[in-house]
Amino acid sequence: MTDFSIKSIFKQYKWKISLTFLLLVLENVTKVLQPLVLGIAINDLIEGKNDGLWLFCILYVLGFIIGTIRRYYDTRAYTSIYTNVASDVAKIQNEKGIEVSAIAARSALIKELVDFFEHDITQGFTSAIGVIGALVMLALFDWWIFVGCLISIIIILLIYTFSTKRIYNYNIGLNDELEHRINVLEAREQTGIFNHFRNIAKWLVKMSDLETINFSIIEIVLFVLAIFALYASASAVDATAGSIFAVLTYVLEFSTGVFMLPIIFQQIIRLREISSRLKTI
């Protein structure tokens, strides 16, 4: 393996990774259906029936079993991938006589690439399935709440469209510093060491400040959406306790998923920069 990008890692281990995605999709389908079934259970219990409650229990147990199997498999699959890829990176760089500082830094960056599949894509899939599932269910319950969700997505996309270049440049600065860490420490010059960590802190603060601004705007948008959904669902002519619960749960699920997707987006931008850096191997 000579190309260490996200795409090449997936192609090399596509069957292992695809199985984790399949289990993840099945697990999250059960989660998407839970608010609907729980709403049915609430209405059934009000009417003195237990059918909906049993259906909810079955759905929950099924999701629990699939999720447990997925977590056991994920750990073993991705630790195996990391072992192989990190070893390849170190071997190739050693053969080319690359300095130890760069080898250590790039080996750590490989861990980020593998973690992207194990953690970030897992979270991204979970969020995406939750958002799509919530949108489908909300479209069935109330069309105007569904439209409100779409407007929220458009606003969030605009926010990150304007932030992409800055996030990428901040990651360039941060990774440049990290690649020189061992050289700085080996020099044992206190001023240089202090400046190195100060520069790292500078880039981290810049990324954090931009993230704070973006997330603050997103949180306000989602708060307005939640208030609108509460009013619209409670005002519906055919509103029941179960339907109001289901709608609000789906809105919260949508908000949680949408709130997580920008985090994944930022990580993808960071990994784009890492992939371009690893191509120099």
C-alpha positions, 0 to 999 in steps of 0.5 A: 500500500503506497497511498495512505488517503481515506479513499485508499484505506477504504478500498484496501479494507472495503469488506471489513469496513462495509460490514461495520456500516451494514451493522450500523445502518441496521442498528440505527433503523431500529432507533429511528422507529423507536419514537414512532412505536413509543408514541403508539405505545403511549396511546395504547396504554391510555386506552388500556392496551399493552400491544404497543408496549410489547412492540416497543420492547421487541424493537429495543431488544433487537437494536440492543443486540445489533449494536452490541455485535457491531461494537465488538466487531468494530474494535477488532476490525479497526485495530487490525487496519491501524496495525497494518497501515501504520506499519506500512507508513513507518516502513516506507519512510524508514526506507527513504531515510525520513527524519524520525520527527516526521515519521512519528507525526505521520504515524499519529496522523494515520491513527486519525485516518483510521479513527475517522472510520471507526468513530467519525464515520460511525457518528456521521452515519448515525447522525445522517440516518437519524436526520433522514429518518426524522425528516421522513417521519416529520413529513408524515406528521406535519408538513410545515415542521418538515419544511422548517427542518429543511430551512435549518439544514440550508442555513447550516450548509451556508455557515460551513460553506463559508468556513471551509477554507479557514478550517483547512488553513488552520489545520495546515498550520497545526499539522506543520507544528506537530511534524516538528515537535520531536526536532524541537524537543531534541534541541532542548532549547527552552525558548524554542519549546515554548514557542512550539507549544504556543504556536500549537495553542494559537492554532487550536484557539483559532479553530475553537473560536470559529467552531464556537461562532458556528455552533452558536448560530446553529444552536439558535436556529435549532432552538427556534425550530424546537419552539415552532415544532412544539406549537405546531404539533400541539395545535394540530386538530388530530393531536394526541399525547402519543403524536405530540411526543413522537413529533417532539422526539423526532425534532430533537433527534433531527436537532441532535443529528444536525448538530453532530454533522458539522463536527464530522464535516470539520474532521473531514476537512482536517483529514483532507489536509492529512491525506495530502500531507501523507501523499508526500510519503 
